[in-house]
Every structure is written in structure tokens, then in C-alpha cells.
Amino acid sequence: MKMSLELFLYFCIICNIGAPFALDFLLKTRFEHYGKVEDICASIDDLRESNNQQIDALSQLSNTTFFKIFRVNLNAECPIWAKQSICTSKSRCESCVCDEAEVPVKWRDEYKLKNISSPVVIDREFVREWKDNGKKLDQFYVEEDENKEGVYVNLKLNAESYTGYQGQSIWGHIYRENIFKGALEDLSLEERTLNRMISGLHTSISIHVSWFFRNNQASEKRPNFKLFFEKVGNYPSRIENLYFLYSILLRAFNRASHVIQNYDYETGDLKSDIATNEIINRLIQLRNPECQNPFREDELFNDVTKDSVKQQFMTYVQNISRIMNCEECQICKVNGKLQIYGIGTALKILFPQKGKDNITDIDIKRNELIAFVNTFIKISQSIKFCLLYTSDAADDLLCVDLGGRRIIKKKK
């Protein structure tokens, strides 16, 4: 019976046969990620370098008034079920809605002034008719549901973290009904892109949940290594898909840089508004020339034979945005809706409506830009957290949980 290399290394560690060398080799090969990312023209090293250059500025941007206030409809109809698993700690699941004083004056009344009809109630039997309702989509976008039913939330007070909410049924429905079926190698580039994009989002959410973890006894949030490796660290493909999604968002940011740089960021908070413009200009200047076009959107949907795939792709994105309404944890709902809205905006930038090939012709709404930039920030942070998890495991961590077995790495 042949013994795998990993099993052999475990044997060496347990039996103390060259244990230090075996442990170092095992940790480095298992937890350090590098090399080319499939389906894009950038390596993990290129993307990591780009992220290292921009992450501090992105984190600062998330603290500005413009980018921390997001409008979201928390009462939109769930199209799947009436009730599902609830959060184990209601106090951690409840979202914090902005006081009126927190919302920029010019934003407060604009939805009251618009003649907006009530949101459409979706039939709970949508699963059969949702996917093919006869309506042909002509562009990528996520339906704007932050109308007069929406509320403003401070994203800094509704940060993505562990709440105790069990969202497996949400993800189960997404993976069963709203991705392309088949082995990855048998799918087209377009189909792989959708599947890997959703996997990257799921990976990022899992990383945030494990990084900002707090159990029922603890008062402070701290990284949970065991949870990270259970959900992400032991699955290299999930980490690669995280970088894949990052490449899409980075490419969209680069493509829309002129629009982003010249956007109106006025909120009435002069100090914050000045900071926002300064950070945006710095981000534009910090772009890594090696990563200007990490994702080649021109290779997707480039002939009429792919129209049906494009329609299905767009429909899946729409469906997933509605599924996020089924989150019973409000903080999870805020962050889930924010990020799928942000991804929808990135796709809208990369695959514009016919006749709007010039980026300046694309109408990017304020809430779309807030969602897109915050999604970019979250994915960027996930890459950083992932690197900290894996580098600690490979180099510094005294205890690492590998597949249920705790291995002690002694200090030199």
C-alpha cells in the first residue's frame, strides 16, 4: 500500500523522525499559496503585491462618511421560505440603523421625494418560474431594492463577523439552484467565472466570520484558527477562488478609475470629504502596473453563441441577490446584500450595456459605488487575513490544528 507524502510527513512528526524538517515542509507546502490563478492573467504573487500596495488606503476609505453609510432594504420579501434557522444570539444578529443625524443631509429626503412604488412581492413558488420568466436581461446589474422601504446603516457598526447564525441553507440553495452544474474543467470560461466568483465570495465571508470570532463566553473578537481551516484553509481551491474574485473587482476598479476619481463625494462632512478625495487619488496612483488587467473580460461573451450563457449568468446573479433577503440575521443580510450588490456593479462595469462601451457612459449610482468599493475592501481584507492565518501556521504559530490533530511547533 502506497503512503502519500502528507501521511509520511505526519508519520515522521509523530515518531519524531526528522520532525522539525517534516513539520516545516508540511506547513509551507500546505498553507503557502503561490503560482498562477487559472482563467486569469495574473499570479497569486502579483495579486498579493497589488493588494499589499492598496489595502491600507482601502481600509482608510471604509472609515469615510461617504463609504460607511449604505442604504438597504431589510424587509424585502424572501422568495424561498417563510422561516429558517435563526441566529443563536439575537443581540449579535440585529443590525444597527443610522440615526438621522448620521445620514448626510442631502441624502435624507431624496427617496421621499422620488415617486417610488412599493417593492414587488415575489411569489414563494418562484423557483420554477424565476429562472426563466421570459424577461430578457440586457445588462449586468442587481435590482435596486433600497427604495423608500430602505434604511441607512453604518457599515462600521454592522461589521461582518461571527454572530452564531447558521446560513448553510442559504448557501445550499445558491449552490443547488444558482450556479452552473458540472465539473469545473467541463464548464465554459463564462460558467467557470460565475461559479468561482460565488465560491470566492463564500470564502471571503467565511474568513471574516472566523477572523472576527467571539464565542458566548468571550467579550472580545479574535481569530479562530480551527474554524478558518475547517472552512477555508484546508481547501486550496477556495483560496484560489478568493484571488479570482479579487482579480474581477480589481479589474473593475481599474476600468472605472476615471469615474471613481471624478465622482461627487460631498456629504457635508468637509474633513471626511477631503479625506475621501485624497484617498481615492492615492488609490489610483497606487495601482500596480503588473495588475492593470488581471481579468480579461473581453474573452467572455465575445460571440452570439454565448448569449444564452450570458442570460443564465445574469439571471443567477439576480437570483442570488434575492436569496440574500432570506437571511434572518440582519447583520448577515446587510453584508450579504452589500456584497452581491457590489459584485453586480463590478459586472455592470466590465460588461456594459450595448452602446455604452465607454466607461463614462455607464451610470453608476451612489449606492452601487458604495457597495462596489466596500466589497472590494472586504475581499482585500480577506486576502490579508488569509495570509496572516497561513503565514502564522507556516512560520510563527505555536499550535496548529491540522485535520483535527494538534501539532506543537516549538520555539527555537
C-alpha positions in Angstrom: 0.0 0.0 0.0 1.5 3.4 -1.1 1.8 6.1 1.5 1.0 9.7 0.5 3.7 12.3 1.1 1.5 14.1 3.6 0.8 10.9 5.5 4.5 10.1 5.5 5.3 13.6 6.9 2.7 13.1 9.7 4.4 9.8 10.5 7.8 11.5 10.7 6.4 14.2 13.0 4.5 11.7 15.3 7.5 9.3 15.5 10.0 12.2 15.9 11.9 11.2 12.8 13.3 14.4 11.4 10.2 16.1 12.9 11.3 19.8 12.6 12.1 19.4 8.9 9.0 17.4 8.2 6.8 19.9 10.0 8.3 22.9 8.2 7.9 21.2 4.8 4.3 20.2 5.6 3.2 23.6 6.8 4.9 25.5 4.0 3.5 23.3 1.2 0.1 23.1 2.7 -0.5 26.6 3.8 1.5 28.9 1.5 -0.2 29.7 -1.8 1.5 30.9 -4.9 1.6 30.5 -8.7 -0.8 31.2 -11.5 -4.5 31.5 -10.9 -6.5 29.6 -13.5 -8.6 31.6 -16.0 -6.9 35.0 -15.3 -3.6 36.5 -16.5 -2.1 37.2 -13.1 -0.4 35.1 -10.4 -1.2 35.0 -6.7 2.1 36.8 -6.1 1.0 39.6 -8.5 -2.4 40.0 -6.9 -1.0 39.8 -3.4 1.5 42.5 -4.2 -1.2 44.7 -5.6 -3.3 44.1 -2.5 -0.4 45.0 -0.2 0.0 48.3 -2.0 -3.6 49.3 -1.7 -5.1 47.7 1.4 -4.1 50.5 3.8 -5.7 53.1 1.6 -8.8 50.9 1.1 -9.2 50.4 4.9 -9.0 54.2 5.4 -11.6 54.7 2.7 -14.1 52.4 4.6 -14.0 54.9 7.5 -15.1 57.9 5.5 -18.6 59.2 5.8 -19.4 58.6 2.1 -18.4 54.9 2.1 -19.6 53.8 5.6 -23.3 54.8 5.1 -25.2 52.3 3.0 -28.9 52.2 2.2 -30.5 48.7 2.3 -34.0 47.2 2.4 -34.0 44.9 5.4 -37.7 43.9 4.9 -37.7 42.7 1.3 -39.7 39.5 0.8 -37.8 36.2 1.0 -38.8 34.3 -2.2 -38.0 30.8 -0.8 -39.4 30.2 2.7 -41.3 31.9 5.5 -38.8 31.0 8.2 -35.5 29.2 8.5 -32.7 28.7 11.1 -32.3 31.8 13.3 -29.2 33.3 14.9 -28.2 31.7 18.2 -27.6 35.1 19.6 -30.2 37.7 18.7 -28.2 40.6 20.1 -25.4 39.8 17.6 -27.7 39.4 14.7 -29.6 42.7 15.0 -28.4 45.4 12.7 -27.8 49.0 13.9 -29.8 51.5 11.8 -28.4 55.0 11.5 -29.8 57.9 13.4 -31.0 60.7 11.0 -28.1 62.9 12.2 -25.6 60.3 10.8 -27.0 60.5 7.3 -25.7 63.3 5.1 -28.4 66.0 4.8 -28.6 65.8 1.0 -29.3 62.0 1.2 -32.0 62.1 3.8 -35.1 63.1 1.8 -34.2 62.0 -1.7 -36.1 58.8 -1.5 -39.1 60.6 0.0 -39.1 63.0 -3.0 -39.0 60.2 -5.6 -42.2 58.7 -6.8 -41.2 55.1 -6.0 -43.8 52.4 -5.9 -43.8 49.7 -3.2 -41.5 46.8 -3.8 -42.8 43.9 -5.8 -43.8 40.9 -3.7 -42.2 37.8 -5.1 -44.2 34.6 -5.3 -42.8 31.9 -3.0 -43.1 29.4 -5.8 -40.5 31.4 -7.7 -38.0 28.5 -8.0 -39.7 27.1 -11.1 -40.5 30.3 -12.9 -37.8 32.6 -11.5 -35.0 31.2 -13.8 -37.0 31.7 -17.0 -39.6 34.4 -16.6 -39.5 35.5 -20.2 -37.8 38.7 -19.5 -34.5 39.1 -21.3 -31.9 41.0 -19.4 -29.8 43.4 -21.4 -27.1 44.2 -18.8 -25.5 43.1 -15.6 -26.9 44.7 -12.5 -28.6 43.8 -9.3 -32.1 45.1 -8.8 -32.1 48.2 -6.7 -34.3 47.5 -3.7 -33.1 50.2 -1.3 -36.2 52.3 -2.3 -38.5 54.1 0.2 -38.6 50.8 2.2 -34.9 51.0 2.8 -32.9 52.3 5.7 -29.5 53.8 6.1 -26.9 51.7 8.1 -23.5 52.5 9.3 -21.3 49.6 7.9 -18.7 50.1 10.6 -21.4 49.4 13.2 -22.7 46.4 11.3 -19.3 44.7 10.5 -19.2 41.2 9.1 -18.3 38.9 12.0 -19.4 35.7 13.8 -23.0 36.0 15.1 -23.9 32.4 15.6 -26.2 32.5 12.6 -26.2 29.2 10.6 -26.5 30.1 7.0 -26.0 26.7 5.4 -29.5 26.7 3.9 -28.8 29.9 2.1 -25.6 28.7 0.5 -27.1 25.3 -0.1 -29.9 26.9 -2.2 -27.4 29.0 -4.1 -25.2 26.0 -4.9 -28.1 23.8 -5.8 -30.1 26.3 -7.9 -28.0 29.2 -9.0 -24.6 28.1 -10.3 -23.7 26.2 -13.4 -23.6 22.4 -12.9 -20.8 20.1 -13.8 -17.1 19.6 -13.1 -15.1 22.8 -13.3 -13.0 21.5 -16.2 -16.0 20.7 -18.2 -17.6 24.1 -18.0 -17.0 27.0 -20.3 -15.0 30.0 -19.2 -18.1 32.0 -18.6 -19.7 29.3 -16.5 -16.5 28.8 -14.5 -16.3 32.5 -13.9 -19.7 32.6 -12.2 -19.0 29.5 -10.1 -15.6 30.7 -9.0 -16.8 34.2 -8.3 -19.5 32.8 -5.9 -17.1 30.4 -4.3 -14.7 33.4 -3.7 -17.5 35.4 -2.1 -18.4 32.5 0.2 -14.7 32.0 1.1 -14.3 35.7 2.0 -17.4 35.6 4.2 -16.1 32.5 6.0 -12.7 34.2 6.5 -14.4 37.3 8.1 -16.6 35.2 10.3 -13.5 33.2 11.6 -11.3 36.3 11.9 -13.9 38.3 13.9 -15.0 35.4 16.1 -16.5 35.6 19.6 -18.0 32.7 21.4 -20.6 33.0 24.1 -18.1 33.5 26.9 -15.6 35.8 25.3 -16.1 39.6 25.3 -13.6 40.3 22.6 -13.5 39.1 19.0 -10.4 37.2 18.0 -9.3 34.9 15.1 -10.5 31.3 15.3 -7.8 29.2 13.5 -9.8 26.0 13.8 -12.8 27.5 12.1 -10.7 29.0 9.4 -9.0 25.8 8.5 -12.3 23.9 8.6 -14.0 26.3 6.2 -11.1 27.6 4.1 -7.6 26.8 5.0 -7.8 23.1 4.1 -9.2 23.8 0.6 -6.7 25.5 -1.7 -9.2 25.8 -4.5 -11.4 28.1 -2.2 -8.4 30.3 -1.6 -7.6 30.5 -5.3 -11.2 31.4 -6.0 -10.8 34.3 -3.4 -8.0 35.6 -5.5 -10.0 35.1 -8.7 -12.8 37.3 -7.3 -10.3 39.8 -6.2 -9.0 40.0 -9.8 -12.5 40.8 -11.1 -13.0 43.6 -8.6 -9.5 44.9 -9.2 -10.1 45.0 -12.9 -13.4 46.7 -12.5 -11.8 49.3 -10.2 -9.1 50.0 -12.7 -11.6 50.2 -15.6 -13.8 52.6 -13.7 -10.9 54.6 -12.2 -11.8 57.8 -14.1 -15.4 57.7 -13.0 -14.4 56.9 -9.4 -11.8 59.6 -9.3 -14.3 62.3 -10.5 -17.3 61.2 -8.5 -19.1 63.6 -6.3 -18.2 62.6 -2.7 -19.8 65.5 -0.9 -21.6 64.6 2.3 -21.4 67.8 4.2 -18.6 66.5 6.4 -15.9 68.7 5.0 -13.0 66.9 6.7 -14.2 63.5 5.6 -15.0 64.6 2.1 -11.4 66.0 1.6 -10.0 62.7 3.0 -12.2 60.7 0.7 -10.9 62.5 -2.4 -7.3 62.3 -1.2 -7.6 58.5 -0.6 -9.2 57.9 -3.9 -6.5 59.8 -5.7 -3.9 57.8 -3.8 -5.5 54.5 -4.7 -5.5 55.4 -8.4 -1.8 56.2 -8.1 -1.0 53.0 -6.2 -2.3 50.8 -8.9 0.2 48.0 -9.7 1.2 48.2 -13.4 1.6 44.4 -13.4 -2.1 44.1 -12.4 -3.9 46.6 -14.6 -5.8 43.9 -16.4 -5.7 40.8 -14.2 -9.1 39.7 -15.5 -9.7 39.7 -19.3 -13.4 40.5 -19.6 -13.1 40.7 -23.4 -12.6 36.9 -23.5 -16.1 36.3 -22.1 -19.4 36.6 -24.0 -17.5 37.6 -27.2 -19.8 36.0 -29.7 -23.5 35.5 -30.2 -23.3 31.8 -29.5 -22.8 32.7 -25.8 -25.9 34.8 -25.5 -27.8 32.1 -23.7 -25.0 31.5 -21.2 -24.9 35.3 -20.6 -28.6 35.4 -19.9 -28.3 32.5 -17.5 -25.3 34.1 -15.8 -27.2 37.4 -15.3 -30.2 35.5 -14.0 -28.2 33.6 -11.5 -26.7 36.9 -10.2 -30.2 38.4 -9.9 -31.4 35.2 -8.1 -28.6 35.3 -5.6 -29.3 38.9 -4.8 -32.9 38.0 -3.9 -31.8 34.9 -1.9 -29.9 37.3 0.4 -33.3 38.6 1.5 -33.8 35.3 3.3 -31.0 35.9 5.8 -32.7 36.1 9.2 -29.6 37.6 10.8 -29.8 41.2 9.9 -26.1 41.9 10.1 -25.5 39.0 7.8 -28.3 40.3 5.5 -26.7 43.8 5.4 -23.3 42.4 4.4 -24.6 39.7 2.1 -26.8 42.2 0.1 -24.0 44.7 0.1 -21.5 42.3 -1.4 -23.7 40.8 -4.1 -24.8 44.3 -5.0 -21.1 45.2 -5.2 -20.3 42.2 -7.4 -23.3 43.1 -9.6 -21.8 46.6 -10.0 -18.4 45.2 -10.9 -20.1 43.1 -13.7 -22.0 46.1 -14.9 -18.7 48.0 -15.2 -16.9 45.1 -17.0 -19.8 44.1 -19.3 -21.7 47.3 -20.1 -25.0 47.5 -21.9 -24.7 47.6 -25.7 -23.9 51.1 -26.9 -22.2 52.1 -23.6 -18.7 50.7 -24.2 -17.2 53.9 -22.9 -16.9 53.7 -19.2 -18.1 57.4 -18.8 -21.4 56.3 -20.4 -22.2 53.9 -17.6 -24.4 55.4 -14.9 -23.0 54.2 -11.5 -25.5 55.2 -8.7 -24.1 56.3 -5.4 -25.3 53.1 -3.6 -23.8 51.0 -6.3 -20.4 52.7 -5.9 -20.6 52.3 -2.1 -21.4 48.6 -2.4 -18.7 48.0 -5.0 -15.9 49.7 -3.1 -16.9 48.1 0.2 -17.0 44.7 -1.5 -13.5 45.4 -2.9 -12.4 46.3 0.6 -13.8 43.2 2.2 -12.2 40.9 -0.4 -8.9 42.8 0.0 -9.1 42.3 3.8 -9.9 38.6 3.4 -6.7 38.2 1.4 -4.8 39.8 4.2 -6.4 37.8 6.9 -5.9 34.6 4.9 -2.2 35.4 4.5 -1.9 36.1 8.2 -3.6 32.8 9.0 -1.5 30.7 6.7 1.8 32.5 7.4 1.3 32.1 11.1 0.6 28.4 10.5 3.7 28.1 8.4 6.1 30.2 10.4 5.1 31.5 13.8 2.2 29.7 15.3 3.0 27.6 18.3 -0.1 25.4 17.8 -1.7 24.5 14.5 -4.8 22.3 14.1 -4.2 20.1 11.1 -7.2 18.0 10.3 -8.1 17.6 13.9 -4.6 16.7 15.1 -2.9 19.4 17.2 0.8 19.8 16.3 3.1 21.7 18.5 5.8 23.8 16.9 8.5 24.5 19.5 10.2 27.9 19.7 13.9 27.8 18.5 
